[in-house]
Amino acid sequence: MGGAGGVRYVRFSCGMSDVVGDAMSEPQLFLEDGSQFGISREAFAAMDEDKQRELMLQWFHENFEDPRSGNAFWDNETKEYVYLWGGPFDAQEQLWNKFGEIVPEALIENIREEVESHGTFEWAPGAVSPFYKGDDDEKLREPPSLDIYIDEPSERYGSPEEREARARAREPIENLRQALESRRAIGIGHNRPPDEETEEPDEIIELWPALQGLSAELAKPNPAISVVKRWATPLRDALIACAKWGLNKIDGAIDAGLKAGAIAGIGWLATQYSEPLHKAFDAVLAWLDIAAKTLF
């Protein structure tokens, strides 16, 4: 129902009576604090400086990360980070945009000094931050967690079914190892000096001991579930890394001025690692489904 001058009126219940009045909106969310309604701008402005400082630091670290976290790509040719998913962000600018009309400038400067005290002056967006420019579906897509499996054998452990699943798991693990070997062999030549090679993320480097550990453990007569889970974790981490560096981001890499060698490295991660990674990790999960008890 409309009122004069375009003011909107609503009918709402107050106790036992119906009252007509101006529409009253709840205070707009300004900061998340884990509660149902969060913190309004007015509530934040009324807080003492210590509490404001605590919430400002929390907000910053929830939304921005050191680019070394993986949400930016290191270009080995330019020796600079390329920010495919937004950024780089300046701490002082972002703090001022969010809080500059509420808190003293000295408090913003104090927090800027603290977040930059470890040497990071350009920031990447957090993966679940509104500053992150990736697709929502991509951010939510993660491999199944290994935490659902407990370190106790199931009733099927040691059965022919379990031994067959164990044998099946070793083949894709070996295929993945060979894919990694192929990558390293290619990287040695091609008339490119080592400092121009595409830098592999830690998740890929850590696959080497993980694959060796998985092969050795699954070859034992009675493999330990806890050990298999431990060595399978780097496979899961690498899958997450490959999802971030997927082919659907190559256009963004080109727009950001990424060199051809670095683009090829991203494409290689997505096209060569992704499939054998999925097959190896899925095979380990298939064995765990049979061999281990679960939380549910």
C-alpha positions, 0 to 999 in steps of 0.5 A, a space after each residue: 500500500 503506497 503513501 504520499 510522496 512515494 513513502 511505502 507503508 506496511 501493516 504489521 502485527 504488534 502484540 494483539 493489534 494491527 498497526 500501520 506505520 512506516 516500514 522499518 528495516 533491520 540495521 544493515 549488516 556491516 561486519 560478520 561476527 558469527 552471530 545471526 545478524 552480525 554487526 551493524 555500522 552503528 554498533 561498530 561505531 559505538 564500540 571502544 577502539 580495542 574492539 574496533 581494532 580486533 574486528 578490523 584485523 579479523 575483517 582484513 585477514 578474512 578477505 585478503 591473503 598473502 599472494 603466496 597462499 596460491 590465490 595469485 600466480 608467480 610469473 618466473 619470467 617477470 619475477 612478479 605475481 599475476 593476480 588472476 582472481 582480483 588484486 593486487 590490493 593495498 591494505 591502507 586503501 581497503 581499510 580506508 574504504 571500509 572503515 575510513 568514515 568511522 574510525 580515526 585515521 591513526 587506527 587505520 594506519 596502525 592496522 596497516 603497519 601490523 598487517 604489513 609487518 611481515 613484508 607483504 605489501 600487495 594482497 590477493 583476495 581470500 578464496 571465499 572473499 567477495 573480492 575474489 573474482 572466481 566463479 561461485 561453483 568453482 570455489 565450492 568444488 572440493 574433493 571429498 574429505 579424508 576425515 570421514 575415514 577413521 583409522 580402524 579397519 572395517 569388517 571387509 579389511 583383508 577380504 578379496 574385495 579389499 585386496 582387489 581394490 588395493 591392487 587397482 589403486 596402485 595402477 593410477 598412482 603409478 600412472 600419476 608418478 609417470 606423468 610427473 616424471 614426464 613433466 620434469 623430463 620435458 622441463 630440463 630441455 627445450 632450450 630454456 634456462 632453469 630460471 625461466 621454467 614455470 614454477 610448480 606449486 608446493 602441492 605438486 612438489 609434495 606429490 613425489 614423497 606422497 606417491 612413493 609413500 602410497 605405493 609402498 604402503 599399499 604394497 604391504 600385506 596389511 597397509 595402515 589406514 592412517 598412513 594411507 590417509 596421510 599420504 593421500 592428503 597431498 593428492 587432495 591438496 594438489 587437486 584443489 590447486 589444479 582447480 584454482 589454476 584451471 584452464 578457465 582462468 587462462 583467458 584471465 592470465 592472458 589479460 593480465 599479461 602472463 608470459 607464454 611459458 607461464 600460460 603453458 604451465 597453467 595449461 599443463 597443470 590442468 590438462 596433464 595433472 588433473 586427470 591422473 590426479 583424479 584417478 589416483 585420488 578416487 582409487 584411494 577413496 575407493 579402497 578406503 570405502 572398503 577397508 576403513 570404518 567411517 564416521 557415519 
